[in-house]
Amino acid sequence: MNWTRRGAPGQIPDSFVLVFVLFSHSEEVVSLSPELLSLLVCPKSKAPLEYHAGPPEVLVCRESRLVYAVHDGIPIMLVDEATPLDEAVYPPPKD
């Protein structure tokens, strides 16, 4: 591909569109409120969910063996979007 520059030096040509996507990494963990956690159940089995602060922040259903992602404090409670539970990554809580 051969790029040529048209226009005055120091000027961005109209034929170019520059898009900058900035991602910031934050150490802050968004946590779900205890009230919301007490209301949420697995949409597949209706079983209670375990909250894992992460990263990544997730909700785990042991009965359905599914992991639901939490993005920016919003739980994604869609069975089709859930991933299979890997107990090596999310071990059962110790009693």
N, C-alpha and C positions, 0 to 999 in steps of 0.2 A: 504494500500500500504506500503510495507516495503522497505525503502531506505537503501542500504548498500554502504559503501564507499570503493573504491579500489584505490590503489596507495599510494604514499608517503604522510605523513601528510603535510598539507599546499598546496597540489597540487590539481588542479581540474581534476577529471577523464575525459578521452577522451569521455566517454559515456554521459557526461552531456553537454548540450549546454545552456548557459545562455544568455538571451536576455533581455536587459534593454531598455525600451521605456520611454523616458523622455519627459514630456510635460511641457512647460513653460507657465505661465499665464502672459500676458502682459496687462498693463493698457492702452497701446497705441492703439488708434482706427485708423484703416486703413480707410482712406476716399477715395472715388472715385473722380476723377477730375471733375470739372464742365463741361469741354468739353465732357467727356464721358457721363455724366448724361444727357446732352442736346441731345445726339444722341440716347440714349436707350429708347425703348418703350416696352410695354408689348407684348410678342410674340403671345398672344392669341387675344387680342382686338386692338392692336396697339395704345392704349391709353398711355398718359404720366405716368411716375412713380414718386412716392414720395420717397425720400431718408431718411432713419432713421439710424442715426449713432450708435444706440444701446447702449449697447450690447443686443442682437446680431445685427450686421450690416445687414440691409435688404433693399430691394426695394419693395414698395407697389403699387399695381394697384387697385384703387377703383372701376373702371369699371368692371374688371374681378373678383374682390374680391379675389385676390391672393397675396401671399407674396413670394418674391424671395430672397433666401439667398445670402449673399456675403461672400466668404471665402478667407481670405488673400488678400483682395482687388479685387477679381475676382467675378463678378456677375454670378450666376448660373441661366441663362435665359432659363430654360427648364420647360415647363408647367407641365410635369409629376413630376418634383422635387419640384414644388411650393406647399406651404401650404395654406389652406383656411384663409382668412382674419378674424381676431378677432378684432373688433373695440375697445374692451376694452383694448387690448394690444397696438394697433396702432390707436389711435383716430384720427379723421380728423383734419387737421391743422386749427387753429383759424385764421379767416380773420381779 
